[in-house]
Amino acid sequence: MTTKEQYLDRRWTALILLCVAQFVVVLDASIVNVALPSIGRGLHFSEQNLPWIVNAYVITFGGFLLLGGRAADLLGRRRVFMAGLLVVAVASLLAGFAATQGELIAARAAQGLGAAIISPSALSIVTTLFRDGAERNKALGAWGAVAGSAGAAGVLLGGVLTTGLGWQWVLWVNVPVSAIALALAPGLIPESRSQSTTRHFDAAGAVSVTAGLSVLAYALLDAGSAGWGSTKIIGLLALAVVLLAAFVAIELRSQAPLVPFRIFRLRTLTGANVVGILLGASLFSMFFFISLYMQQVLGYSPIHAGLSYLPLAITIVVAAGLGGQLVTRLGFKPILAAGMLLVAVGLVWFSRVSVGGGFLGDILGPSLLAALGLGLGFVTSTIAAVSGVTEREQGLASGMINTSQQIGGALGLAVLSTIATTKTHDMLASGSANLPHALTDGFQSAFLGGSVIAALGFAATLILIRTRDSRSHLHMANAQTAPARS
């Protein structure tokens, strides 16, 4: 048996390793949320600075994803994947030992950098290990199940570790996982890279797009506290536009661009990324507002809030696995449309939360509906984004869909947080409601805003995703599975 055949024989085991790595990436964005009060007391954070424990991670993650994806294509996907694991392990170790606010925020930023290297390289390894069609759909179903449930699992695990061992362990938990993954990767994952004859890395393009995306993420995350109309936010948004415009100009002139714009001729890839932005914008904020509603209005403890996410997490796992199979039977367009519609309906249901409500009446039903939509939408948008893309550009396509979902999440959280905060402040200022009622009204407005974004995602799926591409994918998948059924 050749080396290549040995790796192919182990690819399902390799998929488990890659899914674990992606689980850690998504987990790191949510696991510290429950620990924030404990971290704030331990390192004397002000309320104003406390959100930057999360933001530092999100900004570097969103800013470096495209660069991480292209680096995987050019430098070797396994090599870049392992480098990302090493960065996350070291950064997590340092974060747990942080003695000052600055040390922790810097370490969290380094974690985000490592995650931005891991996520697109791992996804591109999945798409090169498994050929386009039924096989890849099954693999991406598992990928989506793990990634989609990690956000909810992070809330639960964060509560358990913070209560039982201390806030440092929500950071240190990455170290042994990353170390084990590093040890196993060489034996399970083959090295692969773009076969392009041009090896130029496009440093100017890399710097401009990374800086532009990082500044954009920073502006969106800080808009809620600084104010959308503030000089600071307007200046940051203008700088982001200038940097991204410079990136476009550089790419159009480069002989070996970081992002070859010809890839956008693939209409379904472009459409999938637009839907990815809207999916991220509608759903990332959902987790945020559900957590606040449970703890600030219903009075749940961190562990109680975490346990309340279990039905949602389980539903995402089931839906993501089901989504991969349904794409093989029906094509990715109808499944993605159904997922976005379910998300929209679930968020409309969430907009009816009440002060006197409870888990069964206000959380369980809409959670299950939105989770079903998330599981279907996350997997199918990823399948659509990488379908039909050449192997040499799988890292780029993987980085693009990750970036779309991440920037969409930051944008949605910034806009919907502003809507919720404005509504709450208006209710309190008018004297027409006490704090719990004012908070609930704010959450209701945010959930309704999220449902509008999801509805736009449904419309974008119908308009931008090509039915012909979906059917071609379906025929290819059926051709692959036909020998097994005969």
N, C-alpha and C positions, 0 to 999 in steps of 0.2 A: 504494500500500500504506500502510495506517495505521500509526501508531507501535506500537499494540498488536500488529498482525500482524507487524511487523518483529521485535519481541521474541519472539513465538511461533516465528518462523522460525529464531531464533538460540538457542532454548532448550536444544538438545542441546549446543551450545558452552558455554552458561551452566552446564549441569550439570557439565561438566569443571572449570570454574572453582570451582564450589561444592564439588565433591569434593576438589579440591586444598586448599581452605581447611579442610575437615574433616580431611583427611590431616594437616595441620599441627597441628590441635588435638589429635588422638590421639597424634601423633608426640611432641609436647612432654611428654606424660606418661611416655613410656618412653625417649626418646633420652638423657636424662641418667643413666640407671641405670648404664650401662657407664662413664660418665665420673666417677662419684662418687669413686672413689679418687684420681683426678688432681685433681679440684676440692678434695677434702679436704686434699691436700698443698699445693696452691697457695694456699688461703685459710686454712689451719691450722684446719680443722674438727675437732672432737672426734667420736668414734664416735657419741656420744649425739645430737649436733646434725646429723650428716650426713643422716639420713633426711628432715629438714625441707626440704631442697632439693626433694624430690619432694612432700612433704606440703603445703607452702605452695601449690603449684600445684593439687593435688587439692582442698584445702579450699575455696579461692575458686571453683574451677570448679564443684564440687558445690553450693556455697552460693548462687551467683548464677544458676544455670541457669533456674529458674522466672521470675525477674525478667527475665532476658534474653529469654526466649520471649514474655512478655507485653509487654515494651517493643517488641518487633518488631511485634506485632499493632497496638499503639496509635500508635507513633511513625513507623512505616514500616519495612518489612522490609529493603529495600536500604540505607536510611540507617543502621539499627542494625548491619547486617552490616558496612558499611564502617567504622563507628566501632570495632567490635571488631577489625577488621584493623589499624587505626591503633594501638590500644592494644597489641596483640601486637607490632607492629613496634617501637614505642618501648621497651616493656618488655624485649624480647629484646636490643635494642641496649645498654640500660643493664645488663642482666644479664651480658653478655659483658665489659663494662668494670668490673664490680664489683670493688672492692678490699678489701672486708670481708665477713664472714659476713652481717651485717645487711643490707647493700646487696643481696647476691645473693638472700637469702630474700624481701626486699621486692619485688624485681623479678620473682621467680618467682610471687609472689602476684598481681602485676599481670598477668603472663602468663595466669594462671588466670582472672582477671576478664575479660580480652579473649576468652579461649576460651569462657567462659560466655555471652558476647554473640554470638560467631560461630556456635556450634554450633546452637542452636535457631532462630536467624534464617535460617541457611542451609538447614536442613531444612524450615522452613516455606515458604521460597521454592520449594524443590523440589516440595512438595506443592501449591502454588498454580499453579506453571507447568505441572504435569502432572496431568490430571484423574484422579480415583479410578478404578481398574480396571487394565487391562493396561498402559496407558501409564505410569502411576505405578509399577506393580510393576517394570517394566523399569528405570525411573530409580532406584528405591530399591534394586534389585539392584546397580546400579553404585555407588551410595552406600555400601551395605553392604560391597561388595568392597573399596573404598578404605579405609573406616573400620576394617573388621575386620583388614585386613592391616597397617595403620599401626603397631600395637603391636609386631609382630614386626620390621617394617622399621626401627623406631626403635632396636632393640637393635643391628642390623647397622650402620646408618648412624652410630650413636653410637660404636661401636668403631672404624670407619674414620676418622671425623673426629678423634676423640681421639688416636688413634695417629699420624695423618698431619699434622694441623694444630694440635692443642691443644684443650683442653676448651672454650675460649671459642666455638669454631665450632659446637658442638652447640646453642648459643644464637643465634649470629649467622645461622645458616642460614635462620631465619625472616624476616629483614629483607628480602632481595630478593624472596622469594616473596610476602610481604604487600604489598610495594610494587607488584609487577606486578599482583596481584589488585585492588588499589585502583584502578589505572589502567584496568583492563579492565571493572570492575563496572558503571559507568554506561551503557556501550554495550551490555551483554549482559543486564542484569537490570532488569526494569521495577519501578517503585515500586509497592508495594501495602500496604494496611493494613486493619484492621477497619473496616467501614462502620457500626459502632455509633454511635448518636447521642450516647451518653454517653462523654465523653473523660476522665473522672476517672481518675487513675492509682493510687489507693488506696495512699498513701504508708505508712500504718500497717501495712497488710497486707504490703507489700513489705519493710519493715524487719524485721518479726517473723519472716516465713518465711525471709528471707535469713540473719538472725542464728541462727535455730533450726537450719537446715540446716548452717551453717558450724560451729556449736558441736558438733552431732552428728558431723559428719565429723572434727573435731579430736579428739573423745573416742574415736571408733572407731580412729583412726590412732595415738593415743598410748596406747591400752589395753595394747598388747603390752609396752611398756617400763615404764609406770607400774603396771600390774596392774589387772585388772578390779575387784577388791575395794577398791582404794585410794580414799581420801577424794576425791582429785582427780577421778578418772574418774566416781565416783558423783555428785559434785556437778555435773560437766559434763553428764552424761546427764540429771540432774534439771532443770538449767537448759534444756537442749534441749527437754525435754517441756513445760516451762512456756511457753517461747516459741512452740512449735508449737501448744499448746492456745490460747494468746492469739491466734495467727493464725486458728485455726478460729472463735473467738468473733468476731473482727473481721470475717471474711468473711461470716459468717451475718447480720451487721447492716448490711453495706455495700450501698449502692445500686448500686455499680459495682465488684464485688470483683475482686481480682487473679486469683483462681481461683474462678469460678462453680461451686459444688458440684453444680449440676445436670448438669455434664459427667460426673459419676460415675454418673449414671443409665445411661450407655452401658456396659453390663456388659462388653462385649468390650474397651473402652478400659481399664477398671479391671483386668480380667484380664491384659491385655497388660503393664500396668505392674507387676503382681505377678510375672509371669514374667520381666519385665525385671530386677527386683531379684534374683531367684534366678539368672538367667543371669549377671549381673554378679558375683554373689557366688561362683559356682562357677568362672568362667573367668578373671577378672582375676588372682586369686591363682595360677592355673595358670602363667601367664607368670613370675610372681615365683619360684615354687618350682622350675620347670624351670631358670631361670637360675642359681639357687643350687646346684642339684644338679650342673649341668654344670661350674661353676667351683670349687665347694668340695669335691665328691666325685670327679668325673672329672678335675679339673685342667685344664679347657679355658681357653685364653686368651680375652680379650674378643672378639677377631675370630672365633676358632673358634666360640665360643658364638653369636655373631651369625649366622655362616654356617649354623649348625645349625638356625636358625629359617626358612631359606628354603623348605623343603618345606611347612612349616606355613603360611607366608604365602601361597604359591602356591595351596595347597588352599583357604584362606579365600576368595581372589579367585574361584576357580572355583565354589565352593559358593554364594557369595553371588549371583553371576550366575545360577546354576542355580536358586537359591531363588526369585528374582523370577519366573522363567519357570514354575516348578512351581506357584506360588501361582495364576497365571493359569489353570492346567489343573486343579488339585485343590482350591483354596481354601487360606486361610492356616492353619487349625487343624491338619490332618494334617501339614503340613510343619513347623510349629512343634513339634508333639509329637515328630516324628521327630528333629528337631534336638536337643531336650532329651535324648532317649533316647540318641542318639549321644554327646553330651557325657558323660552319666553312665557309659556303657560305657568311653569313652576314659579317664576319670579312674580308674575301677576298674583298668584296664590299667596306668596310670601308678603306681598304688599298689604295683606289683610291682617298682619300680626296685631295683637292687642296687648294692653297693659295687664289685663286679667287673664291672659291666655296661658297656655302650658305646652308641654312637649307634644302631646297627641294632637291638640287642636291647631297649633300654630307652626310646628316645626317638622314633624314626621312626614306628613303628606307631601307638602311642597319640596321637602328635602329629597324624597324618593323620586319625584317627578323630574326635578332639576338634575339629580345625579344620573338618572337614566339618559337624559339629554346630553349631559357632559360626557359620559362614557362613550356614547355613539358619536358625538361631535368631535371629540378630541382624537379618536382613532381615525375617523374617516377624513378629517381635514389633513392629518399627517399622511395618510395613504395617498390622497389626491395631490398633496404638495410634492411628493417624491416619485409619483407615478410618471413614467415616460422620460425621466431625467437620466442622462447618461451616467455610467458608473463613475467617471472622472469628476463629475460635479455633484455627487451625492452629499458630500460634506457641506458644500455651499447651500444646496436645497434644504438640508437638515438645519443648518444654521439660520436660514431665512425663516422657516416656519416657527422655530423656537423664538427667534427675535420678534416675530409678529405677535405671538401669544404673550410674550413678556412685556413688550411695549404697550400692547393692548390692555394688559392687566394694570400697568401703571397709569395709563390714560383713564381707564374706567374708574379706578379707585380715586384718582384726583378729582374727576368730574362729579362722580356720585357722592363722594365725601363732602364736596362743596354744597351739593344739593341738600344732603342730610343736615349738615351743620347750619346752613342758612335757614332751613325750615325750623329746626329746633330753636335757634336764636330768636326767630320771629315770634314763635309761640310763647317763649319765655318773656320777651320784651312786651308783648301785648297783655300779659297777665292772664291769658285765657287757659293756661295749662300749667300743671306742676312739672317737675323735672322728668319723672317716668313717662308721662303722657307726651311731653314735648320731644323726648328722645324717640319714642315710638312713632310719632308723626314723621320725624326726620327719617327713620329707617323705612317707613312705608314709602316715602317719596323716592328714596334711593332704590328700593326694590322695583318700583314702577319704572324708574329711569333705566334700570338694568334690563327690564323686559322689553323696552323700546329698542335698546341696542341689540338684544337677541333677535327681535323681529327683523331688524335691518340685516342681521346675519342670515336669517332665513331667506329674505329677498335677494341678498347677494349670491346665495347658493344657487337659486333658481336662474339668476341672470348671468353670473360670471362663470360658473362651472359648466363646462361643455358636456352636453348629453352624449355626444359622440365619443369623447374620451372615456366617460363612465362605461359606456357599452363596450368599447374596445377592451378596457380593463376586465370587464365581465367575461367577454369571450375568451380572453387569454387565460383567465383563472379557470374557466370551465374546461379549456383544452388541457390544462395541466392536471386537473383532477379526473378527467375522463378515463385515463388508463387504469387508475386505481379502482374505478367503479365497474369497469368492464370485466 
